[in-house]
Amino acid sequence: MRHTFRLHALAACVAFAFSAHAAAKDTVIPAKAVAAATELRDRAMNDNTGYDFVAGLTTEVGPRLAGSPADKRGVEWTVAKFKAMGFDKVYTEKVSYPLWERHSEHAQVVAPYPQPLTLTALGYSAGTPKGGLTAEVVAFDDLAALKAADPATVKGKIVYVSTHMTQQKDGHDYGMGSATRTGGAVIAAKMGAAAYLLRSAGTDPHSRTPHTGVTGFRDPKEAIPAAALSLPDADQLERIVKQGKPVTLKLDLDVGFNGTYEGSNVIAEVTGRKHPDEVVAIGGHLDSWDLGTGAIDDGAGVAIAAAAAKLIKDMPQRPDRTIRVIAFANEEMGLWGGRAYAEAHAKDVSKFQLGTESDFGSGRVWRMSASVKPEARNAIAQIAKVLEPIGVAYDTTKPGGGGSDLSQMHAKGMAALSLTQDGTTYFDYHHNANDTLDKIDPKDLAQNVAVYAAFAYMAAQADGNFGSAPGAFAKDGAHD
């Protein structure tokens, strides 16, 4: 009996020691850091650094199509700007990708009712033959209908697919719109279509500004001409088709692949005081489409990250860990910068404390979610408490993906947040000529900066980590 008692006592001691050891491993943000982050948040809410950054980028460089001369100017401008902001380190990392160029684009209905159509070529579209391409249209209500079609009804024709996005705060309809654009073009090509058109992946039915975006083509030999109609022009084409008469279009797209280009991710750092090799990663993508000036997509994202890091740099004492700002290359045509960054840094993923990227415009952040180890959930709740007064709710039911480019590091095992902005009107302007600086509200942008500054500082000051390790979040899946 005494022996049994001793075994129970020993087991109890071991259980207590294990429990205490586990509790000691919980990640916690010290009260002093929470107080400093609260002050940082309030200062950021009234700071114009982010707005000044994106105003300068979009005015002095303008649109930054990947691989274009403006892309190179954008890299040079950002390097100079990061240096002027006083970051401890500013450097670039090379990124190679296919060079795609746009020169001109035209379309018209040839029959039964001749008239011009407003459209824009899609990324990685092939060009039409010299003099244009004329063919009959075959129309489908959605992507599923195209997938179910007999290839014989498609071969040699111009495929048109309709898709109707609506305004949503979280922008979830873009999943449908993006799939129709990227996947639909590839499906049509495999079925022998002469060309591919879609109703633009956008949400303003009254704007005659077509939305560009990338297709799923990667091999020039497999690409066909592909373009997006503005929403009113798509409506017009659909009305003509519904009359039941054969409809013939002429497309003239002077676009296409032109070899390989070597671009750059641009990186700036605030060096950590205690753990300089441990990193809180924030950023946006530097490239944009060529139709607007790339203000909301994604000059705003780079500006938010840069401004947040500068505010942290300007604090009386450097953060414990390094704050790293990454302005990614060529996100628009396939996450090239994000993929290159993840491949180059995967071996060091355990040193990434926490990360996320801003790439959904400049509307106010209203929701936060996280993918972290269980022992770091209380630290995330501490961050959430600091962000709650400026309108951010913590959703414990969703994972955090890290944003577009940093999703690639998350897939390697980086702990990540998702900071969801209000995207109600984002797809009115996304990838079209109306993506310009006037769409950015300086106060909304400042709220984003406040969110990024507060979370990044708290993550940098945390006692403990958030669970980054090779393959740590494989259950989340890859985020492209």
Secondary structure, DSSP 4 states (H G I P E B T S, - for coil): -HHHHHHHHHHHHHHHHHHHHHHHTS-B--HHHHHHHHHHHHHHTT--HHHHHHHHHHHHT----TTSHHHHHHHHHHHHHHHHTT-SEEEEEEEEEEEEEEEEEEEEEEESS-EEE-EEEPBTPPPPPTT-EEEEEEEESSHHHHHTS-GGGTTTSEEEE-------TT-TTHHHHHHHHHHHHHHHHHTT-SEEEEE-S-S-TT-------B-S--SGGG---EEEE-HHHHHHHHHHHHTTS--EEEEEEEEEEEEEEEEEEEEEEE--SSEEEEEEEEEEE----SSS--IIIIIHHHHHHHHHHHHHHTSSS--SEEEEEEEES--TTT-HHHHHHHHHHGGGGGGEEEEEE--S-SSPEEEEEEE--GGGHHHHHHHHHHHGGGT-EE-TTS-----TTTHHHHHHT--EEEEEE--TTHHHHTTSTT-SGGG--HHHHHHHHHHHHHHHHHHHH-BS-----TTTTGGG----
